């Protein structure tokens, strides 16, 4: 018995496209970058994810691949005694003690306040230049 034609346009999500998408996601591509890389629209990817919920989970897991490898490299560097990896780890994982960032706060950790003094007793000197502007210390305004 012959299958009935469903009609409509054939899907762009061929097995080759899905394989290319998986590769792109394993290299930490965003959805937008992966779609551009394989030549499909975001809408096409979203529709495929709706129709294939397991792919959405796989996509998110693949995106974490590069970060996990990087973390493994850093940890292995720390364990092997690599000084730069050890410093990097401490600066990011033990921020309260080793962070290079300095935060300036006001009293008791609150926002800093700035007092602004406005003096109204200073008058600009008129300028006799042909521009008609007022002469200030820094130039004509």
N, C-alpha and C positions, 0 to 999 in steps of 0.2 A: 504494500500500500504506500502510495506517495504522500510525503508530508505536505501539509498545507502551508503555503507561503504566508508568513505573518505580515509581510509588507513593510514599508518603511526603509529607512537607510540602514545599512549594515553597521554594526558597532565598530568604533575605532579601537576598542579595548581587546585587541588580539592577544594571544599568549605571549607574543614577542614584545608587545608594548608593556604588558604586565611585568615581564622579566626586566625590561629596561627601567621601569618605575621602581621595582624592588632594588635594583642596583643603585639608582639615584638616591633612594631613601637610605640605603646602607652607607652612603657617603655624606649623610646629614643634610641633603637638599631639603629646602622647604617645599610645600605643595606646589607653590607657584613656580619655583625653579625646576622641579621635576617635570611638571606639565610642559613647560617651555622646552626642556631637554628632549622630551619624547614627541612633542608636536601635538598635544591635545589641550583642550580647554580645562579650566578648573571645574567647570560645570560637569564635564565628562567624567573627571575623576570623582567628584562628589556623588554623581549618579551611580558610578560603579561601586563606591563604598557603601551606599545605601543598599544596593542589590546584593553586596557581598560583605556583610559585617565583619567576617573574619579577616578580610583584607585590611580593613581600617585598623584593627588591632595589630596586625603584622607590620603595617606601615609605621605606626607609632613606635613599635619595638625596634624596627630597623633604624629609625632616626636616632636612636640612642647609641648606636654602634660606635661611632667615632668618639663620643664622650667617654664611653666605657673603656675603649682602647687607650685613650689619653690618660685616664685615671690609672689604669693598670701600669702604663709606662712610668708615671710619676711615682707610684707606690714602689715599683721595682727599683727606681732610681734611689729613693729614700732608703730602701732596704739594703741596697748595695753600697751605701755610704756616700752617694753623690751629693756634694754640698749644695749645689744650686737647686736641685730637686727638693732637698730638705728645707732650704730657706723658703722656697715657693710654697711648700705644703704648710709650713708654720704661719706664713703671712696670710694665708687664706683660711686655714682651718683653726688657727688659734689667734684670731684677730685681736682679741682683747689684750693679748700680751705682745704679739709680734707684728701687728699691722703697721704698714708704712704711712697709712692715711692718718691725718691729724684732723680731728673735728673740733671746731671752735664753737663753744656754746656760752651762753650767759650764765648768770648765777644759778646754782643748783640744777644745771643741765637744761635750763629753759632757753628760749630764743634770746639772741643778743639784741640789745636795744642800742640805738644810735641817737644821740642828742644832736639836734640841728639848731644852730644859732643863726637867727635872721637879724641882720643889722639894717635898720632903716635910716640910720644917720649918715650913710655914705651916699653922696650924690655924684652922678657921672659928670665929667667935665665936657662942656660942649666943644665940638671940633670945628675949626674954621676951614676945613678942607672943602673942596668942590663937590664931594660926595654927599654932603649933608648928613653924614652919619655921626654917631656919637663916639668919641675916642675913649676906649677903655685901655687898661694896661696892656692887654693882649692884642689890641688892634681895633679896627673899626667894626662895629656891629650894626 
